[in-house]
Amino acid sequence: MVNQKKGWALFNEGFTQFQVNNKEKAKVIQKILNKTYPKIPIPLNYKNKFTLLVSVLLSAQCTDVNVNNVTKDIYPKYYKPEHFVKLGRKKIERLIKRIGIFRVKAKSIFYLSKTLVEKFNCKVPKTYEELEKLPGVGHKTASVVMSQGFGFPAFPVDTHIHRLAQRWGLTNGKNVIQTEKDLKDIFPKKNWNKLHLQIIWYGREYCKARDCFGITCKICKSCYPNRKKPFKTKKP
């Protein structure tokens, strides 16, 4: 029994030290990100909360640049749920056909628009529970809308942020749900919305998947100055 208690004490001590180390690492990361991106642009272009929701949905398995190139010809004319209901699935497909899995996305856009018209008076709901019940809307999409659309503190985690969090030693890499929880525990709540975007841009410009490999960018070198071999991330 004594040995068991001693084992738990050592485990708790190690876990606490792990948290402390990550808190200190988070300060370094945040300092670098704030210096690199004092003002951070929003990657997706949108006209209102509804078009933000549509753009985030379209961005799955697709670059933000491609989404913006497609929606710049759509949003000047179609920017309300009722517009897309009137268009119908086939016309929506034609409008977004340059985007990956466009048929699946067109179906989601049509039915989420229909749901907003019929159940929410054409307004985008402002709770996770209601957003995640909309067709095609998962937790990550809902988090982006809550953050960028409503200003609610959120830390949306996609595969790119999940990869960076592993490289920087901020999570054990089990899945995006665990990564989101770990990042929320480490960083101050007031900084979540800005940090989410800063990390996205930093990953695109400095800590690229097939460029930095966890050993060349400023954050990786600051977090792991002795790392010599490329860091292998675990897929969520």
C-alpha positions as CSV (number, residue, x, y, z in Angstrom):
1,M,0.0,0.0,0.0
2,V,2.9,2.3,0.9
3,N,4.6,1.6,-2.5
4,Q,1.3,2.3,-4.3
5,K,0.9,5.6,-2.6
6,K,4.5,6.5,-3.3
7,G,3.9,5.5,-7.0
8,W,0.9,7.8,-7.3
9,A,2.8,10.6,-5.6
10,L,5.7,10.3,-8.1
11,F,3.2,10.2,-11.0
12,N,1.4,13.4,-9.7
13,E,4.7,15.1,-9.2
14,G,5.8,14.3,-12.7
15,F,2.4,15.4,-14.2
16,T,2.5,18.7,-12.3
17,Q,6.0,19.3,-13.5
18,F,4.8,18.5,-17.1
19,Q,2.1,21.1,-16.7
20,V,4.6,23.7,-15.3
21,N,7.0,23.0,-18.2
22,N,4.2,23.4,-20.7
23,K,3.1,26.7,-19.1
24,E,6.6,28.1,-19.4
25,K,6.8,26.8,-23.0
26,A,3.5,28.4,-23.8
27,K,4.8,31.8,-22.7
28,V,7.8,31.4,-25.1
29,I,5.5,30.3,-28.0
30,Q,3.0,33.1,-27.3
31,K,5.8,35.7,-27.3
32,I,7.1,34.5,-30.6
33,L,3.6,34.5,-32.2
34,N,2.8,37.9,-30.9
35,K,6.0,39.3,-32.3
36,T,5.5,37.5,-35.6
37,Y,1.8,38.4,-35.9
38,P,0.9,41.5,-33.8
39,K,-2.2,41.8,-36.1
40,I,-3.6,38.6,-37.5
41,P,-5.7,38.4,-40.6
42,I,-8.7,36.1,-40.8
43,P,-7.9,33.4,-43.5
44,L,-11.5,33.1,-44.8
45,N,-13.4,35.9,-46.5
46,Y,-17.1,36.2,-45.5
47,K,-19.9,38.7,-45.5
48,N,-21.9,37.8,-42.4
49,K,-22.2,35.0,-39.9
50,F,-24.0,32.7,-42.3
51,T,-21.4,33.1,-45.0
52,L,-18.7,32.5,-42.4
53,L,-20.4,29.2,-41.5
54,V,-20.6,28.2,-45.2
55,S,-16.9,29.1,-45.8
56,V,-15.7,27.1,-42.8
57,L,-17.8,24.1,-44.0
58,L,-16.3,24.5,-47.5
59,S,-12.7,24.7,-46.2
60,A,-12.7,21.0,-45.0
61,Q,-10.1,19.2,-47.1
62,C,-9.6,22.4,-49.1
63,T,-7.3,25.4,-48.9
64,D,-8.7,28.7,-47.7
65,V,-7.3,30.3,-50.9
66,N,-9.4,28.0,-53.0
67,V,-12.5,28.7,-50.9
68,N,-12.0,32.4,-51.1
69,N,-11.5,32.2,-54.9
70,V,-14.8,30.4,-55.2
71,T,-16.9,32.4,-52.8
72,K,-15.9,35.8,-54.2
73,D,-18.2,35.1,-57.1
74,I,-21.0,33.7,-54.8
75,Y,-21.4,36.0,-51.8
76,P,-22.1,39.2,-53.6
77,K,-25.4,37.6,-54.8
78,Y,-26.1,34.7,-52.4
79,Y,-25.4,35.4,-48.7
80,K,-28.5,34.4,-46.8
81,P,-29.9,30.9,-46.0
82,E,-33.0,31.6,-48.0
83,H,-30.9,32.3,-51.1
84,F,-29.3,28.8,-50.9
85,V,-32.7,27.1,-50.3
86,K,-34.0,28.8,-53.4
87,L,-30.9,27.8,-55.4
88,G,-31.3,24.1,-54.6
89,R,-28.7,21.4,-54.3
90,K,-27.8,21.1,-58.0
91,K,-27.2,24.8,-58.5
92,I,-25.2,25.0,-55.3
93,E,-23.1,22.1,-56.7
94,R,-22.4,24.1,-59.9
95,L,-21.4,27.1,-57.9
96,I,-18.8,25.2,-55.7
97,K,-17.7,22.5,-58.2
98,R,-14.1,23.7,-58.0
99,I,-14.0,22.7,-54.3
100,G,-13.2,19.2,-53.1
101,I,-16.1,16.8,-52.4
102,F,-18.4,19.5,-53.6
103,R,-21.5,17.3,-53.9
104,V,-21.3,16.4,-50.2
105,K,-20.7,20.0,-49.2
106,A,-23.5,21.2,-51.5
107,K,-25.9,18.8,-49.8
108,S,-24.8,20.0,-46.3
109,I,-25.1,23.7,-47.3
110,F,-28.6,23.2,-48.7
111,Y,-29.9,21.3,-45.7
112,L,-28.3,23.5,-43.1
113,S,-29.8,26.5,-44.9
114,K,-33.2,24.8,-44.9
115,T,-32.8,24.2,-41.2
116,L,-31.9,27.8,-40.5
117,V,-34.9,29.0,-42.4
118,E,-37.4,26.6,-40.8
119,K,-36.1,26.4,-37.2
120,F,-34.0,29.5,-36.6
121,N,-35.7,32.3,-38.4
122,C,-32.8,32.5,-40.9
123,K,-30.3,33.3,-38.1
124,V,-27.1,31.3,-37.3
125,P,-27.5,30.0,-33.7
126,K,-24.9,31.1,-31.1
127,T,-24.5,27.9,-29.1
128,Y,-22.3,24.9,-29.7
129,E,-25.2,22.5,-29.1
130,E,-27.4,24.1,-31.8
131,L,-24.6,24.6,-34.3
132,E,-23.4,21.0,-34.1
133,K,-26.9,19.8,-34.9
134,L,-26.8,21.5,-38.2
135,P,-26.1,19.3,-41.3
136,G,-22.3,19.1,-42.0
137,V,-21.3,21.1,-38.9
138,G,-18.9,19.5,-36.5
139,H,-17.2,20.8,-33.4
140,K,-14.3,22.4,-35.2
141,T,-16.6,24.3,-37.6
142,A,-18.9,25.3,-34.7
143,S,-15.8,26.5,-32.7
144,V,-14.6,28.8,-35.6
145,V,-18.1,30.3,-35.9
146,M,-18.4,30.8,-32.1
147,S,-14.9,32.4,-32.1
148,Q,-14.8,34.5,-35.3
149,G,-18.6,35.1,-35.7
150,F,-19.7,35.7,-32.1
151,G,-16.4,36.5,-30.3
152,F,-16.9,33.6,-27.9
153,P,-13.6,32.3,-26.5
154,A,-12.8,29.1,-28.4
155,F,-9.8,27.2,-29.6
156,P,-10.7,25.4,-32.8
157,V,-8.3,22.5,-33.5
158,D,-7.8,21.1,-37.0
159,T,-5.2,18.6,-38.2
160,H,-2.7,21.4,-38.7
161,I,-2.9,22.8,-35.2
162,H,-2.9,19.2,-33.9
163,R,0.3,18.6,-35.8
164,L,2.0,21.8,-34.4
165,A,0.8,21.1,-30.8
166,Q,2.6,17.8,-31.0
167,R,5.8,19.2,-32.5
168,W,5.9,21.8,-29.8
169,G,5.3,19.3,-27.0
170,L,2.0,20.8,-25.9
171,T,-0.1,17.6,-26.2
172,N,0.4,13.8,-26.4
173,G,-1.1,13.6,-29.8
174,K,-4.0,11.2,-29.1
175,N,-6.7,13.1,-31.0
176,V,-7.9,16.7,-31.8
177,I,-10.3,16.6,-28.8
178,Q,-7.5,15.9,-26.4
179,T,-5.3,18.5,-28.1
180,E,-8.1,21.2,-27.8
181,K,-8.4,20.4,-24.1
182,D,-4.6,20.5,-23.6
183,L,-4.2,23.9,-25.4
184,K,-7.1,25.4,-23.4
185,D,-5.4,24.2,-20.2
186,I,-2.1,25.8,-21.2
187,F,-3.0,29.1,-22.7
188,P,-5.0,31.9,-21.1
189,K,-8.7,32.0,-22.2
190,K,-8.5,35.6,-23.2
191,N,-5.9,34.7,-25.9
192,W,-7.6,31.6,-27.4
193,N,-9.2,33.3,-30.4
194,K,-6.1,35.2,-31.5
195,L,-3.8,32.2,-30.8
196,H,-5.9,29.9,-33.0
197,L,-5.3,32.2,-36.0
198,Q,-1.6,32.9,-35.1
199,I,-0.8,29.2,-35.0
200,I,-2.5,28.6,-38.3
201,W,-0.5,31.3,-40.0
202,Y,2.7,30.3,-38.3
203,G,2.2,26.7,-39.5
204,R,1.7,27.8,-43.1
205,E,4.7,30.2,-43.2
206,Y,7.3,28.9,-40.8
207,C,6.5,25.5,-39.3
208,K,5.4,23.7,-42.5
209,A,4.6,20.0,-42.5
210,R,7.2,19.1,-45.0
211,D,9.8,21.8,-44.3
212,C,10.5,22.5,-40.7
213,F,10.0,18.8,-39.4
214,G,10.2,20.2,-35.9
215,I,13.9,21.2,-36.1
216,T,14.3,24.5,-38.0
217,C,11.7,27.2,-37.2
218,K,12.1,29.6,-34.2
219,I,9.5,28.0,-32.0
220,C,10.7,24.4,-32.6
221,K,14.3,25.5,-31.9
222,S,13.2,27.4,-28.8
223,C,11.2,24.5,-27.4
224,Y,13.6,21.8,-28.4
225,P,17.1,23.2,-28.9
226,N,18.7,19.7,-28.7
227,R,16.3,18.0,-31.2
228,K,18.4,16.7,-34.1
229,K,16.0,14.3,-35.9
230,P,12.8,15.1,-37.6
231,F,9.8,14.8,-35.3
232,K,7.1,12.4,-36.4
233,T,3.5,13.4,-35.6
234,K,0.7,11.1,-34.9
235,K,-2.4,11.5,-37.1
236,P,-5.6,12.2,-35.2
